[in-house]
Amino acid sequence: MANIMKRGKSWQYRVSYIDKDGKRKYVSKSGFKTKRSAENASLEIETKYAHGATLDNSTITFMDYWDRWIELFKAGKHAEITEKRYTIIRGQLMKYFGPLRELKTITKSDWQEFINDFSTGKDRRIPKRRSKDTISKLNGYVRSMVNNAIDDQIVYSNFTNGVSIPDDQTESKIKYLELNDFKKLINTTTEFANYSEHFPYYLIATGALTGARYSEILGLTWKDVDFKNKQININKTWDYQFRSGFTKTKNKSSVRIIDVSDNLLIALHRLKKEQSEVYLYQGYRDKYNLVFRNARHEVPSNSSINRSLKALEKELGISDPITFHGLRHTHVSFLIYKHININYISRRLGHSNVTMTQNVYTHLLKSLEDTEVKATVDALSAL
C-alpha cells in the first residue's frame, strides 16, 4: 500500500512490500512537484510488484546492474581478451553515467548522447575517433544487459534499440595486396622459408593461402595437418596475447576444415622435417606439438610477425603494405577475383553466416558485380 506525503515543497511516496524472504520492506522516492505525480509513480511500483517484479531492484543503479549481469551471465565463460573487454566497457559507462545513476532513468536520448560522445574518442590520451565496430560491440553488450533488465521488470523498453552508430570517416577500407604483389609474396615465402633463418615465412604463407586468423594458425598442431587429404583442421586457437595456451575458436562456425594447396603443403612438410631435426639435436620435446614454434621454443607474437611481414614487403618493393590480418582480406579478394562461390568463401573463413562475409567484403563484391553486368550485357548483345 502506498503512502503519499508532502515534504517541504515537494511530494514523496512510500510503498511497502514483502520481499522473497517474507520480510516487510519499503521503496520510497521524493522530489515530485505534485501529489498526482507521486501517486502515479507509486502506482507504477505497485503494478510492477503485482506482476511479480522484485522491488529490491527497482532503484538499482546502472553500474550495479551491469556488475550483477556480468557476474551471473558472462564472468568466467569467455576468453580472457573478452573478459578484459567487459572491464573496459564498465570503465566507459562509469565515466559517463557515474555510480549513482539508476538504470530505469536512462532514456534513449541519454544513450544516444553517450554513444555520440564515446564515438569521438576525446577521452583517449591522444584523441582519436573510435571505429564503428567498437561502438557496435559496446552497444550490443549493453543491449543484452537491458534485455535482461526487461525480463527482471526493472525497465519496460530497451533504450539501446535503434541507436544511431556514427560512422568513422577516418576508418580506411579493407586493405589487401594487389594480384602481382600477392604472387610475389606467395612465391617468396613458400620457396625461401626455412626454420633457422626465415621461420616467419611459414606463418605468412599459411595466412595468405588459408585466410585463417592468426590465433587459429598458431593453434595448429601437427595432428591438425592432414598431408594425405590436403587439409588443415581448425579446431582451437592459441592465446598469443595473454599466453595462456590453447583457447576456443571465435565461434562454432570457426571450427572448420580448410582445403589447402600443394605449395603450402610442400612448405609445411619441409617445416616439419626441419623442426624435427632441430628438436632432436636440442633434445627438446614440445608437449603441445605445435606447428609454429620456432627453434628458440617460442610462439611468435602478433607484433613480431607483423614486423617480419613489413620487412619482407619492403624487400619485395610492395608500396602499399598490409598487416598479417590483411593476408586474410587478400585471400578473400583473390578468391572473389577468381569467381569462387561466396558461400564457400564464407565457410572457409569460419564466418557464422554468408551475410557477415557479404557485409565485410561489400566493395569487392560490388566490383565483381560490375564485371558480371558487363559480361552479361556483352553476352546478350552477341545473340
Summary of the structure (lengths in Angstrom):
residues: 383
radius of gyration: 28.2
end to end distance: 83.9
largest distance: 89.8
contacts: 1065
relative contact order: 0.08
helix: 54%
strand: 11%
